[in-house]
Every structure is written in C-alpha cells, then in structure tokens.
C-alpha cells in the first residue's frame, strides 16, 4: 500500500506536509483578511477567512496524523483510526457554514447598492494567492499519492478550492477592464458581491461531499460498493462452494484507514474441518485472499452450527 515507505515514514511525511500547509495558511489568512479590510473587498476577505478556517482544519489534520499512529490501548481497543473521519467531518462542516454565510452576505450586497472596489488591487492579490495555492496543492497532491493519505488528500482539496476561488475572483474583476459602458459601471459596483455569492454557491458542494463520505464512517455505515466489501463477498463465495457451509454473514465497516471485518460461518453437517489447526488454516487463507495488510484491518472469523450466532 505504501510502496517502499514504512508506516512510520508515511506518518512522518504526513506530519511534515501538513506542517508546511499550516505555515502557508497563516500567511494567506493574514494577507487576505488584512488586505481585504484595507481595500474594502468582501471577496478578498472571504479568501482570508477561508484560509483561516483551513488553518484550523490543517491543525486538526496534523493532530489526527499524530494520534492515529498510536497503538490500541485499554480505552481505544480498536486504535485511534476513528479520529480521522471525525476530523474530516468537522472540518467539512465548518467550510459548509463559511460558504453559506458568504453566499447570504453576497446576496445582501447585491440587493443593496453594491460594493465598488479597485479592480487592479483585487486582481493583483488574486493572482499572487492563486500561485501560492497552486504550489501547495501540487505538492500535497504528490505527497498524498506517495503515502496514500486521506488527511493530505483532503487538505490538498481545500488548497485546490482556494486556488479556484482566487482564479475566478481575479478573472471576474478583470472583466471590469474590458466591458463596455454601461455594463462596466454596473459590474464595478456589484462585482464584489456577485463574485462572493457565486463562488460560495459553487464551492459548497466540495465540503458537502467530504462531509457525507466521512459521516458514513463516523456513523459506521457499510458501503456495499466498497472494494474491500466486494472482495470479502467474492472470497466467501469461493469458500462456500468448496466446503459444506450452510450460511455465512459479514459485517464490514471502514473507519479512517482501518477496516473492521467480522465473518460468521455456519457450518453444515458435512463440514470436514474439525480441529483448530484446520480452522486456523482456513482463516489464514481467507485473510490472505482478502489482501489487506495486518495494520489496515481488524479481522474476526467465527464458526458455528447455529443460525442464532450469524
């Protein structure tokens, strides 16, 4: 799963990448909010507030990266993998709230007298912000592939959203220079509010999708289309055809980077595997064919002759 990297190396890479993200976000948040207040642009300030929200999110991602590597203990007997979807869900919810607030703020500006700002100042800031966001996004995208980290992948997605926000903001304000009158005057008055509302509306599906997928893990909802779920079904169908198995049931959930898999097998009267070594051999085979590393799953396989234990 991790190629040549060990689990410890992956975790260190996660922490280093997220630390770089945090330091960059601090600079963008200060620049966006401060410069937005200076030129009076709500769109630029939203860029800063989005960065500020991402700062909290990246901080939680970094905390999660440090926590999930801890081994199982007396209180968390399945380990700390569940922290990851909790952090992802919380961060996504905060971003959804920010987008909704920005949308209504933009609509309020549109129904009032607008908010005229200097297009040159907004375009210059948006260009610089887009370059920074693109650099971090590309870097995190490469690191996420290298260590297969959902924490980095989600953080990179937020940088991609920030980059898109900056690009669209810059293009929208640059239109003031090319529009003919009287459209130029109207757009100069309402561009800030319109861009704020439109971008907020376009950006909100991104955190909503992340929130939905991670809440499924928080609520322990099995995904029937998940690759591991389908693989377990295939393996058990093969085992069922080779042995006298009256029925079986599976319970599979994914939480963070860990799968919890429970397989209950009801044997028939002609089931030939009787001793513990033979049953353990079948367990080993099932585990091997599922193909998950030991660090990525909790697997329990039980055998019974009564349907009540399925």
Secondary structure, DSSP 8 states (H G I E B T S, - for coil): --TT--HHHHHHHHHHHHHHHHHHHHHHHHHHHHHHHHHT-HHHHHHHHHHHHHHHHHHHHHHHHHHTTS---SS-TT-STHHHHHHHHHHHHHHHHHHHHHHHHHHHHHHTT-----HHHHHHHHHHHHHHHHHHHHHHHHHHHHHT-HHHHHHHHHHHHHHHHHHHHHHHHHGGGT--TTHHHHHHHHHHHHHHHHHHHHHHHHHHHHHHHHHHHHTT---TT-HHHHHHHHHHHHHHHHTTEEEEEEEEEEETTEEEEEEEEEE-TT----SHHHHHHHHHHHHHHHT--GGGEEEEEEEESSGGG-
